[in-house]
Amino acid sequence: MFLCIFAAQEDFMNNMIDMLSETISYFHKLNISKPGVGIVLGSGLGNFKDELDIEVEVDYDQIPHFPVATVEGHHGKLIFGKLNGVQVVAMAGRFHFYEGYTAQEVVYPIRVMKQLGIEALLLTNAAGGVKPGMKVGDLMIIHDHISLGIINPLIGKNIDSLGGRFPDMSEPYKRDFIEKAKNIAVSLGLPVSEGVYFGVTGPTFETRAEYKMIQVLGGDAVGMSTVQEVIAANHMGLPVFALSVITDLGIRDEENIITHEEVLLAAKEAEPKVSALIREMVKVV
Ligand code: HPA
């Protein structure tokens, strides 16, 4: 079984350059305007697309070589348009490793957006808070991550034309973007913290012992997305900004359980704050 998985990955890597050029020529035929910024909208944050002046929307299943949806009813769209006057491309819905995609498939759309010309990547996600004092609905700017809990998307043959074999990860989230976001948050009157995102595969939420371990290891929030995308972006020299909405608290006294519905609801409630910040960020990255 592992041999099959590795063979499939090897195939993917060997064909990736051809696949990317076919995906890109599909978009060129649609005559899209070149986007300057790529945006990935996390769980519960899909309504953000109402902020966009949409020019072209394409269902993922129409895009050559995009991963094929594994989960019923989980179809996303790639949206081209303007946000606050800036030409952007936004993913409404992302691919998660826990859905059964390979790590390379999860990051394929990031590679596509880079080839379409984006010069900055803005990511949003829902995450569980483990830092003491965090509350549901808080925003956390990610300034670093811990990737121990995920599969690295660069495992396998390196494609030198995309990036080097051993990418530096000392500034995975661009410091300048973080400073700009903090200034914007102050001017909007939005409280934000900064912290370390701990990546896990999911789909289980963590046990109480695991949330504690994540805190001890230096995580401030934990989530099932983002890290693989950030690794691929860094591999290609694409600067990143990422923002977590804290949708549940991992370290808590209460006996309550964590549900996906509660996570989606908390993200939806925080959406206006996320939108306000991202709207301004596209102008300065
Ligand atoms: N753990 C992992 N992923 C998450 C969580 C969490 O508590 N909340 C939202 N995504």
Residues whose N, C-alpha, C, O or C-beta is under 5 A from the ligand:
A	BS01	HPA	A126 A127 G128 F205 E206 V222 G223 M224 T247 D248 V263
